[in-house]
Structure formats: C-alpha cells, structure tokens
Amino acid sequence: MSRLLNDVVGELSKLPGIGRRTALRLAMHLLKMDEASVHDMTSSIDRFRDNIRYCSRCNNLSDEEICPICADPSRDRSTVCVVEQVADLMSIENTHQYRGLYHVLGGVISPMQGIAPSDLKIDMLVDNVARGGIREVILAISTSVEGETTLFYIKNRLRRFPDVKVTTIARGIGFGDELEYVDELTITHALLNRREIE
C-alpha cells in the first residue's frame, strides 16, 4: 500500500466507529472526489477545530461565546434540559417538542474511566440554577449505571433549591419491545413512570 494512502487510512481509522476497511473505502472515495471539494472539506474541518467554542452558559458548541439556543429570546428560560453530550441535545432539538434551554455535562460520572463529578460541567449547572429563574431541571441522561449515578449526584446537588422541580425523561419499555426480553431495571422504571391511558 502507498505510504500516503496508508497515512490517510491510519488517520481516518482514528475516528469512532471507523475501522481500517471503512477508512480505506473513505480514502478511495476522497481520491475520486474533485480536488476543490476535498479542499473545501478539509478547510471546513480545520475551521471547525480551530474556531469552535463552548457556550459560556450551557456548554453547547458554538461559533460565539453564547450559542444560538441560549441567545434565542423565544426559548423558555425557566426550564433546563441536562444532557450528556452535544449529540443528545441535537437529538432532542430534532423532535421540535422542547423549547427550553439546555445544559451539556460533557459526559457522565464513571470511576472506572477516571471521570469524576469535577470533570463534568455540574458546578456550572448548579451556578446557573443558583442565579434564579429556573423552575424545572429535566435530567435527560442515559439509563446506564454511570448515567444513573450522575442523575442521583445532580439530584442531590440540586436539593438545596426547593423551588426547583427536578425531573427525568420517561424511561421504560420501547415501542415494539417484548416484555420477556426487557431487563428488570427498565421494567421497574416503566412501572414507576406509568400514566393513565387517554
């Protein structure tokens, strides 16, 4: 294999979910693209990496100090949805069902991976709540053991704000799932979060 091709395959395979075989396919596709398109792509990646910032209010990715969501005056500023990563925020935004603000933690507490509460943006969240005006904090965190640990840690940190309601997104059995194959924790959440049929 050409050294240049090998270098590109090596770099592309550093991306999550991209093995050497997929990286080789991508490299060959780049070679077939016209030169201007490849330059546009690499230039865009360089600009993104060099100029991206984190919003000073919610830790979302932004071109400016304040992200467009935090800057939008039509958003409900009394509700904050806490998510692990920016990708989670984007998933919720794509539903067009939520009009409040967000807070991006940057991960979950994971002692096995050496991620402590101080490594996340939990203090920033608590400071935002302490400023006042927030009536509800929605914890939209994964149902993994690490996610549950993070959820309970944040809930305990927010106990000193009795006027702030702390909720979590509904958890339970997915549409189309068969009960016999669902784990006990999911069934427990589904039972605790049951609602009346309309």
QUINORZI-V748199 format. One record per backbone hydrogen bond with DSSP energy under -0.5 kcal/mol. NH is the residue of the N-H (numbers start at 1). CO is the residue of the C=O. Records with the same first field share a line. If there is no record, write none. Layout:
NH = CO, CO
This chain:
6 = 2
7 = 3
8 = 4
9 = 5
10 = 6
11 = 7
12 = 8
13 = 9
14 = 11
15 = 12
18 = 15
19 = 17
23 = 19
24 = 20
25 = 21
26 = 22
27 = 23
28 = 24
29 = 25
30 = 26
31 = 27
32 = 28
33 = 29
37 = 34
38 = 34
39 = 35
40 = 36
41 = 37
42 = 38
43 = 39
44 = 40
45 = 41
46 = 42
47 = 43
48 = 44
49 = 45
50 = 46
51 = 47
52 = 48
53 = 62
55 = 60
56 = 65
59 = 55
62 = 53
71 = 67
72 = 68, 69
73 = 71
75 = 72
76 = 99
77 = 75
79 = 76
80 = 136
81 = 101
82 = 80, 138
83 = 81, 103
84 = 140
88 = 85
89 = 85
90 = 86
91 = 87
92 = 88
93 = 89
94 = 90
95 = 92
96 = 92, 93
97 = 92
101 = 76, 79
103 = 81
104 = 58
105 = 83, 103
106 = 84
107 = 84
110 = 115
113 = 110
114 = 111
115 = 110
116 = 114
119 = 116
120 = 117
121 = 105
122 = 117, 120
123 = 120
125 = 121
126 = 122
127 = 123
128 = 124
129 = 125
130 = 126
131 = 127
132 = 129
135 = 78, 133
136 = 78
137 = 165
138 = 80, 136
139 = 137, 167
140 = 82, 138
141 = 139
148 = 144
149 = 145
150 = 146
151 = 147
152 = 148
153 = 149
154 = 150
155 = 151
156 = 152
157 = 153
158 = 154
159 = 156
160 = 157
161 = 158
162 = 160
164 = 161
165 = 135, 163
167 = 137, 165
169 = 139
177 = 174
181 = 178
182 = 179
187 = 183
188 = 184
189 = 185
190 = 186
191 = 187
192 = 188
193 = 189
194 = 191
